[in-house]
């Protein structure tokens, strides 16, 4: 459990939606622990993306994601990463 706490120190969760046409642009901007999770939405032209990123880059990352076509961006704190 302590190891899980140490792994998340300085990291946040990130969720966002992106259209199929902007998916590559948005994915090129996203760092993650391994690779972002991409899920199809009910419309086959939209995707939900989840990733774990360094909190210190969020201030610069969010405007870039918006410019690349991301929508509905949510940043949230993490309790554990196991």
N, C-alpha and C positions, 0 to 999 in steps of 0.2 A: 504494500500500500504506500509506503514511503517513497519507493521508486516511482510509482505512478504520480505521486504529488510532485516529485522533482522534475519529471518529464514535462509537466504542464506549466511549470513556472515560466511566466512571461508569454504564455500562449493564450489565444482565444479561439472560439469556434466562429465560423463564418458560413452563413447560408445566403444563397441568392438564386434568382431565376434569370434565365437567359434564353433568347430565341435560338433556334437552330442556326440561323445565318450568322449569329455573333458568337457562337460557342467556341470556335477556335481562337478568336481574339481574346476572349475572357480567360480561357484555359491557359493561354500563354503567359498570363499575368499572375496566376495562382501558384504560390508555393504550398507545400503541405508536408505532413509527416511521411507519407508514402506517396499517395496520389489522391486527388480529390474524388469524392463520390459523386457520380452523375446519375440522376434518376429522371426518367421520362415523366412529364406531367400528363394530365388527361388529354391535352392537345399534343399531337405528335410533332408540333413545331416548337415546343418549349421544353426546357429542362430545368431541374433543380440541382444545384451544386452545393456540396458541403465540404468544408476543409478545415484543418487546424493550422493556424498561422501564428507567427510572432506578433504579439500585441504592438510592438514598437513600429511596425511597418503599416499598421492600419490607417493611420492619418494620411499617408501618401497613397496607399493602395485603393481606398474607396473611390476617390475621384477618378482614378484610372479605370476602375471597373465600370463606373457609370459612363464614362466616355466610350468604353468598348461595348456598351449595350446592356450591361447588367441592370436588373431591376429588383426591387423588394429585398434589399441587402439587410441582413441581420447579423450583428456582432454580439456574441454572448460569452460570458465567463465559463470556465471549465472547472469541474470539481475533481475529476480524476481522469487520467489516461492510463489504461492498463494494457 
